[in-house]
Structures are given as C-alpha cells and as structure tokens.
Amino acid sequence: MNGNLKRLRHRRALSLTDLARMTQLGRVTINRIENGKQQPRPQTIRRLAAALQVEVEELTSEQSGFL
C-alpha cells in the first residue's frame, strides 16, 4: 500500500492516531502501510476502508495506487 491510504486519511482530516483508534490498529502499523513497508492483511484493509468510509476497492485499486 502507498499514498492512497494517506490521501484518503488526509481527505477525512484524520491523524494517524485518529485512524489507529478507529481501526484498533497501531499507529506504527498504519504508518508502515502508508509508506509501503508493510502489506496489510485483508481484514486490515476492510477495517481501514470502513473507518475511512470508502469501498475496499478504492483502497486496493492499482489505478488509485494503493497496492
């Protein structure tokens, strides 16, 4: 995953801490996903999509640059 997660997070005006609380994921985990240092599990992608109020496809689409 790369900048698409960060773009969507910024669009919702959420900090890493905000998104971490909403998804019950660690801030470091989200940061690593945003920076392409960690590949998320499918469950994690679903949690992020739900928190950001987007479809999973919007996060995982190659066109959007997420994976």
mmCIF file of the N, C-alpha and C atoms, coordinates in Angstrom:
data_MODEL
# 
_entry.id   MODEL 
# 
loop_
_atom_site.group_PDB 
_atom_site.id 
_atom_site.type_symbol 
_atom_site.label_atom_id 
_atom_site.label_alt_id 
_atom_site.label_comp_id 
_atom_site.label_asym_id 
_atom_site.label_entity_id 
_atom_site.label_seq_id 
_atom_site.pdbx_PDB_ins_code 
_atom_site.Cartn_x 
_atom_site.Cartn_y 
_atom_site.Cartn_z 
_atom_site.occupancy 
_atom_site.B_iso_or_equiv 
_atom_site.pdbx_formal_charge 
_atom_site.auth_seq_id 
_atom_site.auth_comp_id 
_atom_site.auth_asym_id 
_atom_site.auth_atom_id 
_atom_site.pdbx_PDB_model_num 
ATOM 1   N N  . MET A 1 1  ? 0.848   -1.179 0.000   1.00 0.00 ? 1  MET A N  1 
ATOM 2   C CA . MET A 1 1  ? 0.000   0.000  0.000   1.00 0.00 ? 1  MET A CA 1 
ATOM 3   C C  . MET A 1 1  ? 0.885   1.230  0.000   1.00 0.00 ? 1  MET A C  1 
ATOM 4   N N  . ASN A 1 2  ? 0.356   2.287  -0.532  1.00 0.00 ? 2  ASN A N  1 
ATOM 5   C CA . ASN A 1 2  ? 1.165   3.502  -0.524  1.00 0.00 ? 2  ASN A CA 1 
ATOM 6   C C  . ASN A 1 2  ? 0.309   4.730  -0.278  1.00 0.00 ? 2  ASN A C  1 
ATOM 7   N N  . GLY A 1 3  ? 0.578   5.792  -1.001  1.00 0.00 ? 3  GLY A N  1 
ATOM 8   C CA . GLY A 1 3  ? -0.010  7.096  -0.736  1.00 0.00 ? 3  GLY A CA 1 
ATOM 9   C C  . GLY A 1 3  ? -1.527  7.196  -0.779  1.00 0.00 ? 3  GLY A C  1 
ATOM 10  N N  . ASN A 1 4  ? -2.201  6.202  -1.335  1.00 0.00 ? 4  ASN A N  1 
ATOM 11  C CA . ASN A 1 4  ? -3.659  6.292  -1.393  1.00 0.00 ? 4  ASN A CA 1 
ATOM 12  C C  . ASN A 1 4  ? -4.266  6.290  0.004   1.00 0.00 ? 4  ASN A C  1 
ATOM 13  N N  . LEU A 1 5  ? -3.745  5.472  0.894   1.00 0.00 ? 5  LEU A N  1 
ATOM 14  C CA . LEU A 1 5  ? -4.242  5.452  2.270   1.00 0.00 ? 5  LEU A CA 1 
ATOM 15  C C  . LEU A 1 5  ? -4.023  6.810  2.922   1.00 0.00 ? 5  LEU A C  1 
ATOM 16  N N  . LYS A 1 6  ? -2.854  7.357  2.747   1.00 0.00 ? 6  LYS A N  1 
ATOM 17  C CA . LYS A 1 6  ? -2.548  8.663  3.338   1.00 0.00 ? 6  LYS A CA 1 
ATOM 18  C C  . LYS A 1 6  ? -3.454  9.749  2.749   1.00 0.00 ? 6  LYS A C  1 
ATOM 19  N N  . ARG A 1 7  ? -3.679  9.693  1.437   1.00 0.00 ? 7  ARG A N  1 
ATOM 20  C CA . ARG A 1 7  ? -4.541  10.682 0.778   1.00 0.00 ? 7  ARG A CA 1 
ATOM 21  C C  . ARG A 1 7  ? -5.956  10.616 1.340   1.00 0.00 ? 7  ARG A C  1 
ATOM 22  N N  . LEU A 1 8  ? -6.466  9.406  1.476   1.00 0.00 ? 8  LEU A N  1 
ATOM 23  C CA . LEU A 1 8  ? -7.824  9.242  2.000   1.00 0.00 ? 8  LEU A CA 1 
ATOM 24  C C  . LEU A 1 8  ? -7.896  9.653  3.468   1.00 0.00 ? 8  LEU A C  1 
ATOM 25  N N  . ARG A 1 9  ? -6.866  9.359  4.216   1.00 0.00 ? 9  ARG A N  1 
ATOM 26  C CA . ARG A 1 9  ? -6.835  9.761  5.628   1.00 0.00 ? 9  ARG A CA 1 
ATOM 27  C C  . ARG A 1 9  ? -6.820  11.275 5.745   1.00 0.00 ? 9  ARG A C  1 
ATOM 28  N N  . HIS A 1 10 ? -6.011  11.927 4.927   1.00 0.00 ? 10 HIS A N  1 
ATOM 29  C CA . HIS A 1 10 ? -5.958  13.393 4.952   1.00 0.00 ? 10 HIS A CA 1 
ATOM 30  C C  . HIS A 1 10 ? -7.269  14.006 4.481   1.00 0.00 ? 10 HIS A C  1 
ATOM 31  N N  . ARG A 1 11 ? -7.893  13.378 3.497   1.00 0.00 ? 11 ARG A N  1 
ATOM 32  C CA . ARG A 1 11 ? -9.183  13.872 2.998   1.00 0.00 ? 11 ARG A CA 1 
ATOM 33  C C  . ARG A 1 11 ? -10.228 13.902 4.111   1.00 0.00 ? 11 ARG A C  1 
ATOM 34  N N  . ARG A 1 12 ? -10.157 12.946 5.016   1.00 0.00 ? 12 ARG A N  1 
ATOM 35  C CA . ARG A 1 12 ? -11.075 12.904 6.158   1.00 0.00 ? 12 ARG A CA 1 
ATOM 36  C C  . ARG A 1 12 ? -10.536 13.692 7.347   1.00 0.00 ? 12 ARG A C  1 
ATOM 37  N N  . ALA A 1 13 ? -9.380  14.338 7.184   1.00 0.00 ? 13 ALA A N  1 
ATOM 38  C CA . ALA A 1 13 ? -8.747  15.149 8.240   1.00 0.00 ? 13 ALA A CA 1 
ATOM 39  C C  . ALA A 1 13 ? -8.482  14.321 9.499   1.00 0.00 ? 13 ALA A C  1 
ATOM 40  N N  . LEU A 1 14 ? -7.958  13.108 9.277   1.00 0.00 ? 14 LEU A N  1 
ATOM 41  C CA . LEU A 1 14 ? -7.644  12.222 10.389  1.00 0.00 ? 14 LEU A CA 1 
ATOM 42  C C  . LEU A 1 14 ? -6.135  12.129 10.582  1.00 0.00 ? 14 LEU A C  1 
ATOM 43  N N  . SER A 1 15 ? -5.708  12.139 11.815  1.00 0.00 ? 15 SER A N  1 
ATOM 44  C CA . SER A 1 15 ? -4.302  11.884 12.120  1.00 0.00 ? 15 SER A CA 1 
ATOM 45  C C  . SER A 1 15 ? -4.084  10.377 12.160  1.00 0.00 ? 15 SER A C  1 
ATOM 46  N N  . LEU A 1 16 ? -2.823  9.965  12.209  1.00 0.00 ? 16 LEU A N  1 
ATOM 47  C CA . LEU A 1 16 ? -2.522  8.545  12.376  1.00 0.00 ? 16 LEU A CA 1 
ATOM 48  C C  . LEU A 1 16 ? -3.163  8.018  13.660  1.00 0.00 ? 16 LEU A C  1 
ATOM 49  N N  . THR A 1 17 ? -3.095  8.823  14.713  1.00 0.00 ? 17 THR A N  1 
ATOM 50  C CA . THR A 1 17 ? -3.680  8.431  15.994  1.00 0.00 ? 17 THR A CA 1 
ATOM 51  C C  . THR A 1 17 ? -5.186  8.254  15.879  1.00 0.00 ? 17 THR A C  1 
ATOM 52  N N  . ASP A 1 18 ? -5.853  9.172  15.185  1.00 0.00 ? 18 ASP A N  1 
ATOM 53  C CA . ASP A 1 18 ? -7.303  9.069  14.992  1.00 0.00 ? 18 ASP A CA 1 
ATOM 54  C C  . ASP A 1 18 ? -7.657  7.762  14.283  1.00 0.00 ? 18 ASP A C  1 
ATOM 55  N N  . LEU A 1 19 ? -6.964  7.498  13.172  1.00 0.00 ? 19 LEU A N  1 
ATOM 56  C CA . LEU A 1 19 ? -7.266  6.297  12.398  1.00 0.00 ? 19 LEU A CA 1 
ATOM 57  C C  . LEU A 1 19 ? -6.925  5.038  13.196  1.00 0.00 ? 19 LEU A C  1 
ATOM 58  N N  . ALA A 1 20 ? -5.858  5.079  13.954  1.00 0.00 ? 20 ALA A N  1 
ATOM 59  C CA . ALA A 1 20 ? -5.483  3.942  14.794  1.00 0.00 ? 20 ALA A CA 1 
ATOM 60  C C  . ALA A 1 20 ? -6.585  3.635  15.807  1.00 0.00 ? 20 ALA A C  1 
ATOM 61  N N  . ARG A 1 21 ? -7.116  4.660  16.423  1.00 0.00 ? 21 ARG A N  1 
ATOM 62  C CA . ARG A 1 21 ? -8.208  4.454  17.391  1.00 0.00 ? 21 ARG A CA 1 
ATOM 63  C C  . ARG A 1 21 ? -9.442  3.885  16.717  1.00 0.00 ? 21 ARG A C  1 
ATOM 64  N N  . MET A 1 22 ? -9.767  4.404  15.553  1.00 0.00 ? 22 MET A N  1 
ATOM 65  C CA . MET A 1 22 ? -10.973 3.971  14.848  1.00 0.00 ? 22 MET A CA 1 
ATOM 66  C C  . MET A 1 22 ? -10.878 2.517  14.384  1.00 0.00 ? 22 MET A C  1 
ATOM 67  N N  . THR A 1 23 ? -9.682  2.078  14.048  1.00 0.00 ? 23 THR A N  1 
ATOM 68  C CA . THR A 1 23 ? -9.492  0.737  13.491  1.00 0.00 ? 23 THR A CA 1 
ATOM 69  C C  . THR A 1 23 ? -8.939  -0.258 14.500  1.00 0.00 ? 23 THR A C  1 
ATOM 70  N N  . GLN A 1 24 ? -8.538  0.232  15.649  1.00 0.00 ? 24 GLN A N  1 
ATOM 71  C CA . GLN A 1 24 ? -7.883  -0.588 16.667  1.00 0.00 ? 24 GLN A CA 1 
ATOM 72  C C  . GLN A 1 24 ? -6.600  -1.217 16.133  1.00 0.00 ? 24 GLN A C  1 
ATOM 73  N N  . LEU A 1 25 ? -5.918  -0.449 15.281  1.00 0.00 ? 25 LEU A N  1 
ATOM 74  C CA . LEU A 1 25 ? -4.606  -0.825 14.773  1.00 0.00 ? 25 LEU A CA 1 
ATOM 75  C C  . LEU A 1 25 ? -3.582  0.106  15.405  1.00 0.00 ? 25 LEU A C  1 
ATOM 76  N N  . GLY A 1 26 ? -2.334  -0.276 15.374  1.00 0.00 ? 26 GLY A N  1 
ATOM 77  C CA . GLY A 1 26 ? -1.291  0.591  15.900  1.00 0.00 ? 26 GLY A CA 1 
ATOM 78  C C  . GLY A 1 26 ? -0.952  1.720  14.936  1.00 0.00 ? 26 GLY A C  1 
ATOM 79  N N  . ARG A 1 27 ? -0.571  2.862  15.493  1.00 0.00 ? 27 ARG A N  1 
ATOM 80  C CA . ARG A 1 27 ? -0.130  3.995  14.670  1.00 0.00 ? 27 ARG A CA 1 
ATOM 81  C C  . ARG A 1 27 ? 1.043   3.591  13.792  1.00 0.00 ? 27 ARG A C  1 
ATOM 82  N N  . VAL A 1 28 ? 1.970   2.852  14.372  1.00 0.00 ? 28 VAL A N  1 
ATOM 83  C CA . VAL A 1 28 ? 3.150   2.414  13.627  1.00 0.00 ? 28 VAL A CA 1 
ATOM 84  C C  . VAL A 1 28 ? 2.740   1.507  12.471  1.00 0.00 ? 28 VAL A C  1 
ATOM 85  N N  . THR A 1 29 ? 1.787   0.645  12.710  1.00 0.00 ? 29 THR A N  1 
ATOM 86  C CA . THR A 1 29 ? 1.305   -0.247 11.652  1.00 0.00 ? 29 THR A CA 1 
ATOM 87  C C  . THR A 1 29 ? 0.726   0.551  10.493  1.00 0.00 ? 29 THR A C  1 
ATOM 88  N N  . ILE A 1 30 ? -0.107  1.518  10.798  1.00 0.00 ? 30 ILE A N  1 
ATOM 89  C CA . ILE A 1 30 ? -0.710  2.337  9.743   1.00 0.00 ? 30 ILE A CA 1 
ATOM 90  C C  . ILE A 1 30 ? 0.367   3.118  8.998   1.00 0.00 ? 30 ILE A C  1 
ATOM 91  N N  . ASN A 1 31 ? 1.312   3.662  9.720   1.00 0.00 ? 31 ASN A N  1 
ATOM 92  C CA . ASN A 1 31 ? 2.406   4.404  9.099   1.00 0.00 ? 31 ASN A CA 1 
ATOM 93  C C  . ASN A 1 31 ? 3.216   3.497  8.163   1.00 0.00 ? 31 ASN A C  1 
ATOM 94  N N  . ARG A 1 32 ? 3.494   2.294  8.602   1.00 0.00 ? 32 ARG A N  1 
ATOM 95  C CA . ARG A 1 32 ? 4.257   1.347  7.766   1.00 0.00 ? 32 ARG A CA 1 
ATOM 96  C C  . ARG A 1 32 ? 3.462   0.971  6.511   1.00 0.00 ? 32 ARG A C  1 
ATOM 97  N N  . ILE A 1 33 ? 2.158   0.805  6.640   1.00 0.00 ? 33 ILE A N  1 
ATOM 98  C CA . ILE A 1 33 ? 1.319   0.508  5.475   1.00 0.00 ? 33 ILE A CA 1 
ATOM 99  C C  . ILE A 1 33 ? 1.339   1.691  4.510   1.00 0.00 ? 33 ILE A C  1 
ATOM 100 N N  . GLU A 1 34 ? 1.171   2.902  5.045   1.00 0.00 ? 34 GLU A N  1 
ATOM 101 C CA . GLU A 1 34 ? 1.175   4.097  4.192   1.00 0.00 ? 34 GLU A CA 1 
ATOM 102 C C  . GLU A 1 34 ? 2.485   4.256  3.436   1.00 0.00 ? 34 GLU A C  1 
ATOM 103 N N  . ASN A 1 35 ? 3.574   3.863  4.049   1.00 0.00 ? 35 ASN A N  1 
ATOM 104 C CA . ASN A 1 35 ? 4.897   4.040  3.446   1.00 0.00 ? 35 ASN A CA 1 
ATOM 105 C C  . ASN A 1 35 ? 5.383   2.827  2.667   1.00 0.00 ? 35 ASN A C  1 
ATOM 106 N N  . GLY A 1 36 ? 4.501   1.843  2.482   1.00 0.00 ? 36 GLY A N  1 
ATOM 107 C CA . GLY A 1 36 ? 4.844   0.678  1.680   1.00 0.00 ? 36 GLY A CA 1 
ATOM 108 C C  . GLY A 1 36 ? 5.810   -0.278 2.349   1.00 0.00 ? 36 GLY A C  1 
ATOM 109 N N  . LYS A 1 37 ? 5.972   -0.188 3.637   1.00 0.00 ? 37 LYS A N  1 
ATOM 110 C CA . LYS A 1 37 ? 6.900   -1.059 4.351   1.00 0.00 ? 37 LYS A CA 1 
ATOM 111 C C  . LYS A 1 37 ? 6.216   -2.298 4.909   1.00 0.00 ? 37 LYS A C  1 
ATOM 112 N N  . GLN A 1 38 ? 4.894   -2.343 4.817   1.00 0.00 ? 38 GLN A N  1 
ATOM 113 C CA . GLN A 1 38 ? 4.136   -3.478 5.337   1.00 0.00 ? 38 GLN A CA 1 
ATOM 114 C C  . GLN A 1 38 ? 2.917   -3.689 4.465   1.00 0.00 ? 38 GLN A C  1 
ATOM 115 N N  . GLN A 1 39 ? 2.660   -4.945 4.113   1.00 0.00 ? 39 GLN A N  1 
ATOM 116 C CA . GLN A 1 39 ? 1.460   -5.297 3.366   1.00 0.00 ? 39 GLN A CA 1 
ATOM 117 C C  . GLN A 1 39 ? 0.374   -5.683 4.360   1.00 0.00 ? 39 GLN A C  1 
ATOM 118 N N  . PRO A 1 40 ? -0.786  -5.068 4.276   1.00 0.00 ? 40 PRO A N  1 
ATOM 119 C CA . PRO A 1 40 ? -1.859  -5.379 5.228   1.00 0.00 ? 40 PRO A CA 1 
ATOM 120 C C  . PRO A 1 40 ? -2.572  -6.682 4.888   1.00 0.00 ? 40 PRO A C  1 
ATOM 121 N N  . ARG A 1 41 ? -3.117  -7.287 5.906   1.00 0.00 ? 41 ARG A N  1 
ATOM 122 C CA . ARG A 1 41 ? -3.975  -8.462 5.726   1.00 0.00 ? 41 ARG A CA 1 
ATOM 123 C C  . ARG A 1 41 ? -5.327  -7.985 5.210   1.00 0.00 ? 41 ARG A C  1 
ATOM 124 N N  . PRO A 1 42 ? -6.082  -8.883 4.584   1.00 0.00 ? 42 PRO A N  1 
ATOM 125 C CA . PRO A 1 42 ? -7.416  -8.499 4.092   1.00 0.00 ? 42 PRO A CA 1 
ATOM 126 C C  . PRO A 1 42 ? -8.305  -7.897 5.179   1.00 0.00 ? 42 PRO A C  1 
ATOM 127 N N  . GLN A 1 43 ? -8.269  -8.450 6.372   1.00 0.00 ? 43 GLN A N  1 
ATOM 128 C CA . GLN A 1 43 ? -9.075  -7.919 7.471   1.00 0.00 ? 43 GLN A CA 1 
ATOM 129 C C  . GLN A 1 43 ? -8.674  -6.478 7.786   1.00 0.00 ? 43 GLN A C  1 
ATOM 130 N N  . THR A 1 44 ? -7.391  -6.195 7.723   1.00 0.00 ? 44 THR A N  1 
ATOM 131 C CA . THR A 1 44 ? -6.904  -4.839 7.998   1.00 0.00 ? 44 THR A CA 1 
ATOM 132 C C  . THR A 1 44 ? -7.402  -3.873 6.939   1.00 0.00 ? 44 THR A C  1 
ATOM 133 N N  . ILE A 1 45 ? -7.376  -4.309 5.681   1.00 0.00 ? 45 ILE A N  1 
ATOM 134 C CA . ILE A 1 45 ? -7.867  -3.465 4.589   1.00 0.00 ? 45 ILE A CA 1 
ATOM 135 C C  . ILE A 1 45 ? -9.345  -3.141 4.812   1.00 0.00 ? 45 ILE A C  1 
ATOM 136 N N  . ARG A 1 46 ? -10.118 -4.143 5.208   1.00 0.00 ? 46 ARG A N  1 
ATOM 137 C CA . ARG A 1 46 ? -11.551 -3.915 5.462   1.00 0.00 ? 46 ARG A CA 1 
ATOM 138 C C  . ARG A 1 46 ? -11.756 -2.931 6.610   1.00 0.00 ? 46 ARG A C  1 
ATOM 139 N N  . ARG A 1 47 ? -10.966 -3.043 7.658   1.00 0.00 ? 47 ARG A N  1 
ATOM 140 C CA . ARG A 1 47 ? -11.085 -2.129 8.793   1.00 0.00 ? 47 ARG A CA 1 
ATOM 141 C C  . ARG A 1 47 ? -10.731 -0.702 8.392   1.00 0.00 ? 47 ARG A C  1 
ATOM 142 N N  . LEU A 1 48 ? -9.682  -0.557 7.597   1.00 0.00 ? 48 LEU A N  1 
ATOM 143 C CA . LEU A 1 48 ? -9.283  0.776  7.130   1.00 0.00 ? 48 LEU A CA 1 
ATOM 144 C C  . LEU A 1 48 ? -10.358 1.375  6.231   1.00 0.00 ? 48 LEU A C  1 
ATOM 145 N N  . ALA A 1 49 ? -10.884 0.572  5.313   1.00 0.00 ? 49 ALA A N  1 
ATOM 146 C CA . ALA A 1 49 ? -11.925 1.060  4.403   1.00 0.00 ? 49 ALA A CA 1 
ATOM 147 C C  . ALA A 1 49 ? -13.158 1.512  5.185   1.00 0.00 ? 49 ALA A C  1 
ATOM 148 N N  . ALA A 1 50 ? -13.558 0.726  6.163   1.00 0.00 ? 50 ALA A N  1 
ATOM 149 C CA . ALA A 1 50 ? -14.733 1.081  6.962   1.00 0.00 ? 50 ALA A CA 1 
ATOM 150 C C  . ALA A 1 50 ? -14.499 2.387  7.711   1.00 0.00 ? 50 ALA A C  1 
ATOM 151 N N  . ALA A 1 51 ? -13.332 2.528  8.302   1.00 0.00 ? 51 ALA A N  1 
ATOM 152 C CA . ALA A 1 51 ? -13.028 3.741  9.065   1.00 0.00 ? 51 ALA A CA 1 
ATOM 153 C C  . ALA A 1 51 ? -12.977 4.969  8.164   1.00 0.00 ? 51 ALA A C  1 
ATOM 154 N N  . LEU A 1 52 ? -12.488 4.789  6.945   1.00 0.00 ? 52 LEU A N  1 
ATOM 155 C CA . LEU A 1 52 ? -12.370 5.904  6.002   1.00 0.00 ? 52 LEU A CA 1 
ATOM 156 C C  . LEU A 1 52 ? -13.646 6.104  5.184   1.00 0.00 ? 52 LEU A C  1 
ATOM 157 N N  . GLN A 1 53 ? -14.610 5.242  5.392   1.00 0.00 ? 53 GLN A N  1 
ATOM 158 C CA . GLN A 1 53 ? -15.900 5.301  4.696   1.00 0.00 ? 53 GLN A CA 1 
ATOM 159 C C  . GLN A 1 53 ? -15.736 5.241  3.183   1.00 0.00 ? 53 GLN A C  1 
ATOM 160 N N  . VAL A 1 54 ? -14.927 4.287  2.748   1.00 0.00 ? 54 VAL A N  1 
ATOM 161 C CA . VAL A 1 54 ? -14.731 4.031  1.321   1.00 0.00 ? 54 VAL A CA 1 
ATOM 162 C C  . VAL A 1 54 ? -14.884 2.538  1.080   1.00 0.00 ? 54 VAL A C  1 
ATOM 163 N N  . GLU A 1 55 ? -15.051 2.168  -0.165  1.00 0.00 ? 55 GLU A N  1 
ATOM 164 C CA . GLU A 1 55 ? -15.102 0.760  -0.544  1.00 0.00 ? 55 GLU A CA 1 
ATOM 165 C C  . GLU A 1 55 ? -13.684 0.189  -0.533  1.00 0.00 ? 55 GLU A C  1 
ATOM 166 N N  . VAL A 1 56 ? -13.584 -1.093 -0.236  1.00 0.00 ? 56 VAL A N  1 
ATOM 167 C CA . VAL A 1 56 ? -12.284 -1.771 -0.247  1.00 0.00 ? 56 VAL A CA 1 
ATOM 168 C C  . VAL A 1 56 ? -11.602 -1.570 -1.595  1.00 0.00 ? 56 VAL A C  1 
ATOM 169 N N  . GLU A 1 57 ? -12.370 -1.624 -2.656  1.00 0.00 ? 57 GLU A N  1 
ATOM 170 C CA . GLU A 1 57 ? -11.816 -1.475 -4.000  1.00 0.00 ? 57 GLU A CA 1 
ATOM 171 C C  . GLU A 1 57 ? -11.101 -0.144 -4.186  1.00 0.00 ? 57 GLU A C  1 
ATOM 172 N N  . GLU A 1 58 ? -11.594 0.891  -3.527  1.00 0.00 ? 58 GLU A N  1 
ATOM 173 C CA . GLU A 1 58 ? -10.942 2.197  -3.649  1.00 0.00 ? 58 GLU A CA 1 
ATOM 174 C C  . GLU A 1 58 ? -9.548  2.166  -3.027  1.00 0.00 ? 58 GLU A C  1 
ATOM 175 N N  . LEU A 1 59 ? -9.374  1.360  -1.997  1.00 0.00 ? 59 LEU A N  1 
ATOM 176 C CA . LEU A 1 59 ? -8.065  1.243  -1.367  1.00 0.00 ? 59 LEU A CA 1 
ATOM 177 C C  . LEU A 1 59 ? -7.127  0.329  -2.142  1.00 0.00 ? 59 LEU A C  1 
ATOM 178 N N  . THR A 1 60 ? -7.681  -0.712 -2.741  1.00 0.00 ? 60 THR A N  1 
ATOM 179 C CA . THR A 1 60 ? -6.837  -1.731 -3.358  1.00 0.00 ? 60 THR A CA 1 
ATOM 180 C C  . THR A 1 60 ? -6.640  -1.562 -4.859  1.00 0.00 ? 60 THR A C  1 
ATOM 181 N N  . SER A 1 61 ? -7.342  -0.648 -5.454  1.00 0.00 ? 61 SER A N  1 
ATOM 182 C CA . SER A 1 61 ? -7.255  -0.446 -6.900  1.00 0.00 ? 61 SER A CA 1 
ATOM 183 C C  . SER A 1 61 ? -5.858  0.012  -7.300  1.00 0.00 ? 61 SER A C  1 
ATOM 184 N N  . GLU A 1 62 ? -5.307  -0.637 -8.310  1.00 0.00 ? 62 GLU A N  1 
ATOM 185 C CA . GLU A 1 62 ? -3.998  -0.213 -8.829  1.00 0.00 ? 62 GLU A CA 1 
ATOM 186 C C  . GLU A 1 62 ? -4.080  1.181  -9.403  1.00 0.00 ? 62 GLU A C  1 
ATOM 187 N N  . GLN A 1 63 ? -5.219  1.511  -9.985  1.00 0.00 ? 63 GLN A N  1 
ATOM 188 C CA . GLN A 1 63 ? -5.402  2.830  -10.562 1.00 0.00 ? 63 GLN A CA 1 
ATOM 189 C C  . GLN A 1 63 ? -5.281  3.901  -9.486  1.00 0.00 ? 63 GLN A C  1 
ATOM 190 N N  . SER A 1 64 ? -5.789  3.615  -8.287  1.00 0.00 ? 64 SER A N  1 
ATOM 191 C CA . SER A 1 64 ? -5.689  4.584  -7.210  1.00 0.00 ? 64 SER A CA 1 
ATOM 192 C C  . SER A 1 64 ? -4.340  4.523  -6.541  1.00 0.00 ? 64 SER A C  1 
ATOM 193 N N  . GLY A 1 65 ? -3.544  3.504  -6.876  1.00 0.00 ? 65 GLY A N  1 
ATOM 194 C CA . GLY A 1 65 ? -2.188  3.426  -6.376  1.00 0.00 ? 65 GLY A CA 1 
ATOM 195 C C  . GLY A 1 65 ? -2.040  2.894  -4.969  1.00 0.00 ? 65 GLY A C  1 
ATOM 196 N N  . PHE A 1 66 ? -3.017  2.183  -4.456  1.00 0.00 ? 66 PHE A N  1 
ATOM 197 C CA . PHE A 1 66 ? -2.941  1.740  -3.067  1.00 0.00 ? 66 PHE A CA 1 
ATOM 198 C C  . PHE A 1 66 ? -2.118  0.470  -2.912  1.00 0.00 ? 66 PHE A C  1 
ATOM 199 N N  . LEU A 1 67 ? -2.248  -0.473 -3.821  1.00 0.00 ? 67 LEU A N  1 
ATOM 200 C CA . LEU A 1 67 ? -1.460  -1.702 -3.750  1.00 0.00 ? 67 LEU A CA 1 
ATOM 201 C C  . LEU A 1 67 ? -0.570  -1.821 -4.941  1.00 0.00 ? 67 LEU A C  1 
# 
